[in-house]
Amino acid sequence: MPKGSRTDVAASHLYTRETVFDDGSTHPTPRYDRIRLGAGVTVDGPAILIQHNSTTLLPPGYRAEVLTHGSLRIAKV
């Protein structure tokens, strides 16, 4: 997977919608095109990463990092 840059996040932004999370809180939540995020790029929640075969929800307080082979590492921050 090609190395990404911080501009990948802005370039992959699709749209933002209000989203209700499990704790009942509502947040404006951007949706991103997952395929446009290169290796090393991080996205902070709340966010939704959309790709052709899955959707990844990042609640507030979590971060996703794109790894070298395209996998995501999700951790609480």
PyMOL Python script that loads the backbone (N, CA, C, O; Angstrom):
from pymol import cmd

cmd.read_pdbstr("""\
ATOM      1  N   MET A   1       0.844  -1.172   0.000  1.00  0.00           N
ATOM      2  CA  MET A   1       0.000   0.000   0.000  1.00  0.00           C
ATOM      3  C   MET A   1       0.891   1.236   0.000  1.00  0.00           C
ATOM      4  O   MET A   1       1.853   1.304   0.765  1.00  0.00           O
ATOM      5  N   PRO A   2       0.579   2.222  -0.855  1.00  0.00           N
ATOM      6  CA  PRO A   2       1.386   3.441  -0.881  1.00  0.00           C
ATOM      7  C   PRO A   2       1.300   4.209   0.429  1.00  0.00           C
ATOM      8  O   PRO A   2       0.278   4.192   1.115  1.00  0.00           O
ATOM      9  N   LYS A   3       2.401   4.885   0.761  1.00  0.00           N
ATOM     10  CA  LYS A   3       2.414   5.711   1.963  1.00  0.00           C
ATOM     11  C   LYS A   3       1.480   6.898   1.744  1.00  0.00           C
ATOM     12  O   LYS A   3       1.457   7.503   0.672  1.00  0.00           O
ATOM     13  N   GLY A   4       0.719   7.210   2.775  1.00  0.00           N
ATOM     14  CA  GLY A   4      -0.225   8.314   2.692  1.00  0.00           C
ATOM     15  C   GLY A   4       0.320   9.571   3.329  1.00  0.00           C
ATOM     16  O   GLY A   4       1.443   9.599   3.833  1.00  0.00           O
ATOM     17  N   SER A   5      -0.496  10.615   3.298  1.00  0.00           N
ATOM     18  CA  SER A   5      -0.148  11.874   3.943  1.00  0.00           C
ATOM     19  C   SER A   5      -1.395  12.414   4.634  1.00  0.00           C
ATOM     20  O   SER A   5      -2.497  11.912   4.413  1.00  0.00           O
ATOM     21  N   ARG A   6      -1.226  13.420   5.457  1.00  0.00           N
ATOM     22  CA  ARG A   6      -2.354  13.999   6.196  1.00  0.00           C
ATOM     23  C   ARG A   6      -3.413  14.556   5.235  1.00  0.00           C
ATOM     24  O   ARG A   6      -4.587  14.638   5.597  1.00  0.00           O
ATOM     25  N   THR A   7      -3.022  14.931   4.038  1.00  0.00           N
ATOM     26  CA  THR A   7      -4.002  15.441   3.067  1.00  0.00           C
ATOM     27  C   THR A   7      -4.952  14.346   2.585  1.00  0.00           C
ATOM     28  O   THR A   7      -6.007  14.645   2.026  1.00  0.00           O
ATOM     29  N   ASP A   8      -4.583  13.069   2.798  1.00  0.00           N
ATOM     30  CA  ASP A   8      -5.469  11.962   2.409  1.00  0.00           C
ATOM     31  C   ASP A   8      -6.819  12.053   3.112  1.00  0.00           C
ATOM     32  O   ASP A   8      -7.852  11.725   2.529  1.00  0.00           O
ATOM     33  N   VAL A   9      -6.806  12.498   4.362  1.00  0.00           N
ATOM     34  CA  VAL A   9      -8.055  12.558   5.132  1.00  0.00           C
ATOM     35  C   VAL A   9      -9.014  13.545   4.468  1.00  0.00           C
ATOM     36  O   VAL A   9     -10.175  13.208   4.233  1.00  0.00           O
ATOM     37  N   ALA A  10      -8.556  14.733   4.170  1.00  0.00           N
ATOM     38  CA  ALA A  10      -9.411  15.732   3.523  1.00  0.00           C
ATOM     39  C   ALA A  10      -9.849  15.271   2.130  1.00  0.00           C
ATOM     40  O   ALA A  10     -10.997  15.478   1.738  1.00  0.00           O
ATOM     41  N   ALA A  11      -8.941  14.654   1.394  1.00  0.00           N
ATOM     42  CA  ALA A  11      -9.254  14.206   0.036  1.00  0.00           C
ATOM     43  C   ALA A  11     -10.256  13.049   0.013  1.00  0.00           C
ATOM     44  O   ALA A  11     -10.974  12.868  -0.971  1.00  0.00           O
ATOM     45  N   SER A  12     -10.305  12.275   1.082  1.00  0.00           N
ATOM     46  CA  SER A  12     -11.207  11.117   1.104  1.00  0.00           C
ATOM     47  C   SER A  12     -12.566  11.436   1.734  1.00  0.00           C
ATOM     48  O   SER A  12     -13.443  10.574   1.770  1.00  0.00           O
ATOM     49  N   HIS A  13     -12.750  12.673   2.233  1.00  0.00           N
ATOM     50  CA  HIS A  13     -14.016  13.066   2.874  1.00  0.00           C
ATOM     51  C   HIS A  13     -15.160  13.008   1.859  1.00  0.00           C
ATOM     52  O   HIS A  13     -15.082  13.617   0.792  1.00  0.00           O
ATOM     53  N   LEU A  14     -16.215  12.276   2.198  1.00  0.00           N
ATOM     54  CA  LEU A  14     -17.382  12.162   1.331  1.00  0.00           C
ATOM     55  C   LEU A  14     -18.487  13.131   1.753  1.00  0.00           C
ATOM     56  O   LEU A  14     -18.964  13.924   0.941  1.00  0.00           O
ATOM     57  N   TYR A  15     -18.887  13.067   3.013  1.00  0.00           N
ATOM     58  CA  TYR A  15     -19.927  13.941   3.558  1.00  0.00           C
ATOM     59  C   TYR A  15     -19.959  13.762   5.072  1.00  0.00           C
ATOM     60  O   TYR A  15     -19.314  12.863   5.612  1.00  0.00           O
ATOM     61  N   THR A  16     -20.712  14.619   5.752  1.00  0.00           N
ATOM     62  CA  THR A  16     -20.848  14.549   7.210  1.00  0.00           C
ATOM     63  C   THR A  16     -22.322  14.513   7.562  1.00  0.00           C
ATOM     64  O   THR A  16     -23.121  15.258   6.995  1.00  0.00           O
ATOM     65  N   ARG A  17     -22.687  13.638   8.508  1.00  0.00           N
ATOM     66  CA  ARG A  17     -24.065  13.536   8.995  1.00  0.00           C
ATOM     67  C   ARG A  17     -24.045  13.382  10.512  1.00  0.00           C
ATOM     68  O   ARG A  17     -23.081  12.864  11.076  1.00  0.00           O
ATOM     69  N   GLU A  18     -25.103  13.829  11.163  1.00  0.00           N
ATOM     70  CA  GLU A  18     -25.279  13.590  12.593  1.00  0.00           C
ATOM     71  C   GLU A  18     -25.428  12.083  12.796  1.00  0.00           C
ATOM     72  O   GLU A  18     -26.142  11.417  12.047  1.00  0.00           O
ATOM     73  N   THR A  19     -24.747  11.549  13.817  1.00  0.00           N
ATOM     74  CA  THR A  19     -24.790  10.117  14.108  1.00  0.00           C
ATOM     75  C   THR A  19     -24.988   9.944  15.602  1.00  0.00           C
ATOM     76  O   THR A  19     -24.342  10.617  16.405  1.00  0.00           O
ATOM     77  N   VAL A  20     -25.890   9.035  15.973  1.00  0.00           N
ATOM     78  CA  VAL A  20     -26.142   8.724  17.374  1.00  0.00           C
ATOM     79  C   VAL A  20     -25.317   7.491  17.738  1.00  0.00           C
ATOM     80  O   VAL A  20     -25.386   6.467  17.058  1.00  0.00           O
ATOM     81  N   PHE A  21     -24.534   7.596  18.818  1.00  0.00           N
ATOM     82  CA  PHE A  21     -23.681   6.501  19.261  1.00  0.00           C
ATOM     83  C   PHE A  21     -24.335   5.732  20.400  1.00  0.00           C
ATOM     84  O   PHE A  21     -25.349   6.164  20.948  1.00  0.00           O
ATOM     85  N   ASP A  22     -23.752   4.593  20.753  1.00  0.00           N
ATOM     86  CA  ASP A  22     -24.316   3.691  21.768  1.00  0.00           C
ATOM     87  C   ASP A  22     -24.604   4.373  23.098  1.00  0.00           C
ATOM     88  O   ASP A  22     -25.537   3.983  23.800  1.00  0.00           O
ATOM     89  N   ASP A  23     -23.822   5.379  23.454  1.00  0.00           N
ATOM     90  CA  ASP A  23     -24.035   6.055  24.735  1.00  0.00           C
ATOM     91  C   ASP A  23     -25.143   7.101  24.666  1.00  0.00           C
ATOM     92  O   ASP A  23     -25.421   7.783  25.653  1.00  0.00           O
ATOM     93  N   GLY A  24     -25.774   7.225  23.501  1.00  0.00           N
ATOM     94  CA  GLY A  24     -26.867   8.166  23.322  1.00  0.00           C
ATOM     95  C   GLY A  24     -26.444   9.547  22.855  1.00  0.00           C
ATOM     96  O   GLY A  24     -27.292  10.392  22.570  1.00  0.00           O
ATOM     97  N   SER A  25     -25.139   9.787  22.773  1.00  0.00           N
ATOM     98  CA  SER A  25     -24.657  11.098  22.319  1.00  0.00           C
ATOM     99  C   SER A  25     -24.747  11.188  20.794  1.00  0.00           C
ATOM    100  O   SER A  25     -24.625  10.191  20.083  1.00  0.00           O
ATOM    101  N   THR A  26     -24.962  12.405  20.322  1.00  0.00           N
ATOM    102  CA  THR A  26     -25.057  12.673  18.885  1.00  0.00           C
ATOM    103  C   THR A  26     -23.895  13.574  18.487  1.00  0.00           C
ATOM    104  O   THR A  26     -23.617  14.577  19.144  1.00  0.00           O
ATOM    105  N   HIS A  27     -23.217  13.201  17.395  1.00  0.00           N
ATOM    106  CA  HIS A  27     -22.055  13.966  16.921  1.00  0.00           C
ATOM    107  C   HIS A  27     -22.119  14.117  15.406  1.00  0.00           C
ATOM    108  O   HIS A  27     -22.562  13.199  14.715  1.00  0.00           O
ATOM    109  N   PRO A  28     -21.683  15.265  14.877  1.00  0.00           N
ATOM    110  CA  PRO A  28     -21.479  15.346  13.432  1.00  0.00           C
ATOM    111  C   PRO A  28     -20.346  14.374  13.089  1.00  0.00           C
ATOM    112  O   PRO A  28     -19.253  14.464  13.648  1.00  0.00           O
ATOM    113  N   THR A  29     -20.614  13.458  12.177  1.00  0.00           N
ATOM    114  CA  THR A  29     -19.676  12.369  11.913  1.00  0.00           C
ATOM    115  C   THR A  29     -19.324  12.317  10.433  1.00  0.00           C
ATOM    116  O   THR A  29     -20.176  11.990   9.608  1.00  0.00           O
ATOM    117  N   PRO A  30     -18.075  12.636  10.085  1.00  0.00           N
ATOM    118  CA  PRO A  30     -17.674  12.569   8.676  1.00  0.00           C
ATOM    119  C   PRO A  30     -17.578  11.134   8.189  1.00  0.00           C
ATOM    120  O   PRO A  30     -17.215  10.227   8.938  1.00  0.00           O
ATOM    121  N   ARG A  31     -17.912  10.946   6.915  1.00  0.00           N
ATOM    122  CA  ARG A  31     -17.745   9.658   6.236  1.00  0.00           C
ATOM    123  C   ARG A  31     -16.565   9.820   5.289  1.00  0.00           C
ATOM    124  O   ARG A  31     -16.451  10.823   4.584  1.00  0.00           O
ATOM    125  N   TYR A  32     -15.681   8.810   5.281  1.00  0.00           N
ATOM    126  CA  TYR A  32     -14.485   8.846   4.449  1.00  0.00           C
ATOM    127  C   TYR A  32     -14.448   7.646   3.517  1.00  0.00           C
ATOM    128  O   TYR A  32     -14.908   6.559   3.866  1.00  0.00           O
ATOM    129  N   ASP A  33     -13.896   7.855   2.327  1.00  0.00           N
ATOM    130  CA  ASP A  33     -13.656   6.780   1.366  1.00  0.00           C
ATOM    131  C   ASP A  33     -12.371   6.073   1.787  1.00  0.00           C
ATOM    132  O   ASP A  33     -11.272   6.587   1.579  1.00  0.00           O
ATOM    133  N   ARG A  34     -12.516   4.912   2.371  1.00  0.00           N
ATOM    134  CA  ARG A  34     -11.402   4.164   2.968  1.00  0.00           C
ATOM    135  C   ARG A  34     -10.258   3.899   1.991  1.00  0.00           C
ATOM    136  O   ARG A  34      -9.092   3.938   2.383  1.00  0.00           O
ATOM    137  N   ILE A  35     -10.573   3.634   0.743  1.00  0.00           N
ATOM    138  CA  ILE A  35      -9.558   3.271  -0.250  1.00  0.00           C
ATOM    139  C   ILE A  35      -8.583   4.430  -0.527  1.00  0.00           C
ATOM    140  O   ILE A  35      -7.483   4.199  -1.031  1.00  0.00           O
ATOM    141  N   ARG A  36      -8.970   5.650  -0.208  1.00  0.00           N
ATOM    142  CA  ARG A  36      -8.124   6.821  -0.476  1.00  0.00           C
ATOM    143  C   ARG A  36      -7.193   7.167   0.680  1.00  0.00           C
ATOM    144  O   ARG A  36      -6.477   8.166   0.626  1.00  0.00           O
ATOM    145  N   LEU A  37      -7.202   6.343   1.728  1.00  0.00           N
ATOM    146  CA  LEU A  37      -6.324   6.582   2.877  1.00  0.00           C
ATOM    147  C   LEU A  37      -5.079   5.705   2.757  1.00  0.00           C
ATOM    148  O   LEU A  37      -5.182   4.478   2.780  1.00  0.00           O
ATOM    149  N   GLY A  38      -3.923   6.313   2.632  1.00  0.00           N
ATOM    150  CA  GLY A  38      -2.679   5.571   2.466  1.00  0.00           C
ATOM    151  C   GLY A  38      -2.087   5.111   3.789  1.00  0.00           C
ATOM    152  O   GLY A  38      -2.557   5.484   4.864  1.00  0.00           O
ATOM    153  N   ALA A  39      -1.050   4.296   3.688  1.00  0.00           N
ATOM    154  CA  ALA A  39      -0.370   3.746   4.866  1.00  0.00           C
ATOM    155  C   ALA A  39       0.172   4.864   5.745  1.00  0.00           C
ATOM    156  O   ALA A  39       0.739   5.841   5.255  1.00  0.00           O
ATOM    157  N   GLY A  40      -0.013   4.702   7.049  1.00  0.00           N
ATOM    158  CA  GLY A  40       0.483   5.667   8.017  1.00  0.00           C
ATOM    159  C   GLY A  40      -0.498   6.774   8.362  1.00  0.00           C
ATOM    160  O   GLY A  40      -0.256   7.538   9.297  1.00  0.00           O
ATOM    161  N   VAL A  41      -1.592   6.876   7.633  1.00  0.00           N
ATOM    162  CA  VAL A  41      -2.585   7.925   7.878  1.00  0.00           C
ATOM    163  C   VAL A  41      -3.430   7.554   9.094  1.00  0.00           C
ATOM    164  O   VAL A  41      -3.768   6.386   9.284  1.00  0.00           O
ATOM    165  N   THR A  42      -3.769   8.539   9.911  1.00  0.00           N
ATOM    166  CA  THR A  42      -4.648   8.309  11.045  1.00  0.00           C
ATOM    167  C   THR A  42      -5.920   9.149  10.890  1.00  0.00           C
ATOM    168  O   THR A  42      -5.905  10.249  10.339  1.00  0.00           O
ATOM    169  N   VAL A  43      -7.010   8.589  11.394  1.00  0.00           N
ATOM    170  CA  VAL A  43      -8.299   9.280  11.406  1.00  0.00           C
ATOM    171  C   VAL A  43      -8.832   9.188  12.828  1.00  0.00           C
ATOM    172  O   VAL A  43      -8.872   8.104  13.410  1.00  0.00           O
ATOM    173  N   ASP A  44      -9.240  10.322  13.386  1.00  0.00           N
ATOM    174  CA  ASP A  44      -9.808  10.348  14.726  1.00  0.00           C
ATOM    175  C   ASP A  44     -11.323  10.323  14.657  1.00  0.00           C
ATOM    176  O   ASP A  44     -11.938  10.952  13.796  1.00  0.00           O
ATOM    177  N   GLY A  45     -11.915   9.576  15.593  1.00  0.00           N
ATOM    178  CA  GLY A  45     -13.358   9.504  15.685  1.00  0.00           C
ATOM    179  C   GLY A  45     -13.921  10.727  16.361  1.00  0.00           C
ATOM    180  O   GLY A  45     -13.205  11.415  17.089  1.00  0.00           O
ATOM    181  N   PRO A  46     -15.176  11.012  16.140  1.00  0.00           N
ATOM    182  CA  PRO A  46     -16.096  10.148  15.429  1.00  0.00           C
ATOM    183  C   PRO A  46     -15.878  10.213  13.919  1.00  0.00           C
ATOM    184  O   PRO A  46     -15.637  11.279  13.353  1.00  0.00           O
ATOM    185  N   ALA A  47     -15.968   9.059  13.289  1.00  0.00           N
ATOM    186  CA  ALA A  47     -15.838   8.951  11.835  1.00  0.00           C
ATOM    187  C   ALA A  47     -16.372   7.595  11.392  1.00  0.00           C
ATOM    188  O   ALA A  47     -16.458   6.650  12.176  1.00  0.00           O
ATOM    189  N   ILE A  48     -16.724   7.528  10.119  1.00  0.00           N
ATOM    190  CA  ILE A  48     -17.109   6.261   9.508  1.00  0.00           C
ATOM    191  C   ILE A  48     -16.267   6.104   8.257  1.00  0.00           C
ATOM    192  O   ILE A  48     -16.243   6.982   7.395  1.00  0.00           O
ATOM    193  N   LEU A  49     -15.571   4.965   8.165  1.00  0.00           N
ATOM    194  CA  LEU A  49     -14.722   4.659   7.008  1.00  0.00           C
ATOM    195  C   LEU A  49     -15.490   3.676   6.129  1.00  0.00           C
ATOM    196  O   LEU A  49     -15.831   2.575   6.563  1.00  0.00           O
ATOM    197  N   ILE A  50     -15.756   4.081   4.897  1.00  0.00           N
ATOM    198  CA  ILE A  50     -16.586   3.288   3.995  1.00  0.00           C
ATOM    199  C   ILE A  50     -15.715   2.701   2.895  1.00  0.00           C
ATOM    200  O   ILE A  50     -14.918   3.407   2.277  1.00  0.00           O
ATOM    201  N   GLN A  51     -15.874   1.396   2.654  1.00  0.00           N
ATOM    202  CA  GLN A  51     -15.220   0.742   1.524  1.00  0.00           C
ATOM    203  C   GLN A  51     -16.194  -0.255   0.924  1.00  0.00           C
ATOM    204  O   GLN A  51     -17.261  -0.497   1.488  1.00  0.00           O
ATOM    205  N   HIS A  52     -15.839  -0.837  -0.219  1.00  0.00           N
ATOM    206  CA  HIS A  52     -16.791  -1.672  -0.965  1.00  0.00           C
ATOM    207  C   HIS A  52     -17.250  -2.911  -0.199  1.00  0.00           C
ATOM    208  O   HIS A  52     -18.353  -3.397  -0.446  1.00  0.00           O
ATOM    209  N   ASN A  53     -16.444  -3.434   0.718  1.00  0.00           N
ATOM    210  CA  ASN A  53     -16.809  -4.683   1.392  1.00  0.00           C
ATOM    211  C   ASN A  53     -16.996  -4.562   2.897  1.00  0.00           C
ATOM    212  O   ASN A  53     -17.247  -5.562   3.569  1.00  0.00           O
ATOM    213  N   SER A  54     -16.877  -3.348   3.438  1.00  0.00           N
ATOM    214  CA  SER A  54     -17.101  -3.184   4.874  1.00  0.00           C
ATOM    215  C   SER A  54     -17.242  -1.708   5.230  1.00  0.00           C
ATOM    216  O   SER A  54     -16.908  -0.819   4.447  1.00  0.00           O
ATOM    217  N   THR A  55     -17.744  -1.484   6.424  1.00  0.00           N
ATOM    218  CA  THR A  55     -17.864  -0.137   6.971  1.00  0.00           C
ATOM    219  C   THR A  55     -17.287  -0.173   8.381  1.00  0.00           C
ATOM    220  O   THR A  55     -17.626  -1.059   9.166  1.00  0.00           O
ATOM    221  N   THR A  56     -16.424   0.776   8.708  1.00  0.00           N
ATOM    222  CA  THR A  56     -15.795   0.818  10.025  1.00  0.00           C
ATOM    223  C   THR A  56     -16.269   2.056  10.767  1.00  0.00           C
ATOM    224  O   THR A  56     -16.127   3.177  10.279  1.00  0.00           O
ATOM    225  N   LEU A  57     -16.834   1.846  11.951  1.00  0.00           N
ATOM    226  CA  LEU A  57     -17.306   2.931  12.804  1.00  0.00           C
ATOM    227  C   LEU A  57     -16.230   3.264  13.827  1.00  0.00           C
ATOM    228  O   LEU A  57     -15.746   2.385  14.540  1.00  0.00           O
ATOM    229  N   LEU A  58     -15.862   4.529  13.893  1.00  0.00           N
ATOM    230  CA  LEU A  58     -14.923   5.023  14.909  1.00  0.00           C
ATOM    231  C   LEU A  58     -15.691   5.934  15.858  1.00  0.00           C
ATOM    232  O   LEU A  58     -16.003   7.068  15.495  1.00  0.00           O
ATOM    233  N   PRO A  59     -15.999   5.472  17.052  1.00  0.00           N
ATOM    234  CA  PRO A  59     -16.689   6.333  18.012  1.00  0.00           C
ATOM    235  C   PRO A  59     -15.772   7.480  18.459  1.00  0.00           C
ATOM    236  O   PRO A  59     -14.563   7.444  18.229  1.00  0.00           O
ATOM    237  N   PRO A  60     -16.353   8.484  19.092  1.00  0.00           N
ATOM    238  CA  PRO A  60     -15.522   9.554  19.663  1.00  0.00           C
ATOM    239  C   PRO A  60     -14.503   8.946  20.636  1.00  0.00           C
ATOM    240  O   PRO A  60     -14.815   8.019  21.383  1.00  0.00           O
ATOM    241  N   GLY A  61     -13.282   9.487  20.610  1.00  0.00           N
ATOM    242  CA  GLY A  61     -12.245   9.001  21.514  1.00  0.00           C
ATOM    243  C   GLY A  61     -11.446   7.826  20.989  1.00  0.00           C
ATOM    244  O   GLY A  61     -10.623   7.270  21.716  1.00  0.00           O
ATOM    245  N   TYR A  62     -11.672   7.429  19.719  1.00  0.00           N
ATOM    246  CA  TYR A  62     -10.920   6.338  19.102  1.00  0.00           C
ATOM    247  C   TYR A  62     -10.174   6.867  17.886  1.00  0.00           C
ATOM    248  O   TYR A  62     -10.568   7.871  17.291  1.00  0.00           O
ATOM    249  N   ARG A  63      -9.103   6.189  17.525  1.00  0.00           N
ATOM    250  CA  ARG A  63      -8.293   6.557  16.362  1.00  0.00           C
ATOM    251  C   ARG A  63      -8.028   5.305  15.534  1.00  0.00           C
ATOM    252  O   ARG A  63      -7.760   4.233  16.078  1.00  0.00           O
ATOM    253  N   ALA A  64      -8.105   5.451  14.215  1.00  0.00           N
ATOM    254  CA  ALA A  64      -7.740   4.373  13.290  1.00  0.00           C
ATOM    255  C   ALA A  64      -6.455   4.770  12.581  1.00  0.00           C
ATOM    256  O   ALA A  64      -6.299   5.909  12.140  1.00  0.00           O
ATOM    257  N   GLU A  65      -5.544   3.821  12.478  1.00  0.00           N
ATOM    258  CA  GLU A  65      -4.298   4.024  11.729  1.00  0.00           C
ATOM    259  C   GLU A  65      -4.253   2.992  10.615  1.00  0.00           C
ATOM    260  O   GLU A  65      -4.482   1.805  10.847  1.00  0.00           O
ATOM    261  N   VAL A  66      -3.953   3.454   9.388  1.00  0.00           N
ATOM    262  CA  VAL A  66      -3.815   2.542   8.254  1.00  0.00           C
ATOM    263  C   VAL A  66      -2.413   1.941   8.308  1.00  0.00           C
ATOM    264  O   VAL A  66      -1.418   2.666   8.306  1.00  0.00           O
ATOM    265  N   LEU A  67      -2.345   0.612   8.356  1.00  0.00           N
ATOM    266  CA  LEU A  67      -1.058  -0.078   8.424  1.00  0.00           C
ATOM    267  C   LEU A  67      -0.497  -0.337   7.028  1.00  0.00           C
ATOM    268  O   LEU A  67      -1.184  -0.125   6.028  1.00  0.00           O
ATOM    269  N   THR A  68       0.743  -0.792   6.964  1.00  0.00           N
ATOM    270  CA  THR A  68       1.472  -0.971   5.703  1.00  0.00           C
ATOM    271  C   THR A  68       0.733  -1.813   4.680  1.00  0.00           C
ATOM    272  O   THR A  68       0.791  -1.513   3.488  1.00  0.00           O
ATOM    273  N   HIS A  69       0.044  -2.855   5.108  1.00  0.00           N
ATOM    274  CA  HIS A  69      -0.650  -3.736   4.165  1.00  0.00           C
ATOM    275  C   HIS A  69      -2.126  -3.408   4.019  1.00  0.00           C
ATOM    276  O   HIS A  69      -2.874  -4.177   3.416  1.00  0.00           O
ATOM    277  N   GLY A  70      -2.563  -2.255   4.572  1.00  0.00           N
ATOM    278  CA  GLY A  70      -3.925  -1.800   4.389  1.00  0.00           C
ATOM    279  C   GLY A  70      -4.877  -2.110   5.521  1.00  0.00           C
ATOM    280  O   GLY A  70      -6.012  -1.635   5.517  1.00  0.00           O
ATOM    281  N   SER A  71      -4.442  -2.897   6.493  1.00  0.00           N
ATOM    282  CA  SER A  71      -5.278  -3.169   7.660  1.00  0.00           C
ATOM    283  C   SER A  71      -5.421  -1.905   8.492  1.00  0.00           C
ATOM    284  O   SER A  71      -4.638  -0.966   8.353  1.00  0.00           O
ATOM    285  N   LEU A  72      -6.434  -1.889   9.362  1.00  0.00           N
ATOM    286  CA  LEU A  72      -6.622  -0.759  10.270  1.00  0.00           C
ATOM    287  C   LEU A  72      -6.282  -1.195  11.688  1.00  0.00           C
ATOM    288  O   LEU A  72      -6.657  -2.287  12.115  1.00  0.00           O
ATOM    289  N   ARG A  73      -5.574  -0.340  12.415  1.00  0.00           N
ATOM    290  CA  ARG A  73      -5.347  -0.525  13.843  1.00  0.00           C
ATOM    291  C   ARG A  73      -6.211   0.524  14.530  1.00  0.00           C
ATOM    292  O   ARG A  73      -6.028   1.723  14.320  1.00  0.00           O
ATOM    293  N   ILE A  74      -7.151   0.069  15.350  1.00  0.00           N
ATOM    294  CA  ILE A  74      -8.054   0.978  16.043  1.00  0.00           C
ATOM    295  C   ILE A  74      -7.740   0.920  17.537  1.00  0.00           C
ATOM    296  O   ILE A  74      -7.648  -0.154  18.130  1.00  0.00           O
ATOM    297  N   ALA A  75      -7.580   2.099  18.124  1.00  0.00           N
ATOM    298  CA  ALA A  75      -7.237   2.176  19.547  1.00  0.00           C
ATOM    299  C   ALA A  75      -7.951   3.346  20.180  1.00  0.00           C
ATOM    300  O   ALA A  75      -8.245   4.346  19.526  1.00  0.00           O
ATOM    301  N   LYS A  76      -8.223   3.207  21.460  1.00  0.00           N
ATOM    302  CA  LYS A  76      -8.790   4.305  22.232  1.00  0.00           C
ATOM    303  C   LYS A  76      -7.676   5.295  22.530  1.00  0.00           C
ATOM    304  O   LYS A  76      -6.567   4.903  22.892  1.00  0.00           O
ATOM    305  N   VAL A  77      -7.975   6.577  22.376  1.00  0.00           N
ATOM    306  CA  VAL A  77      -6.941   7.616  22.625  1.00  0.00           C
ATOM    307  C   VAL A  77      -7.256   8.376  23.890  1.00  0.00           C
ATOM    308  O   VAL A  77      -6.512   9.282  24.267  1.00  0.00           O
TER     309      VAL A  77
END
""", "prot")
cmd.dss("prot")
cmd.show_as("cartoon", "prot")
cmd.util.cbc("prot")
cmd.orient("prot")
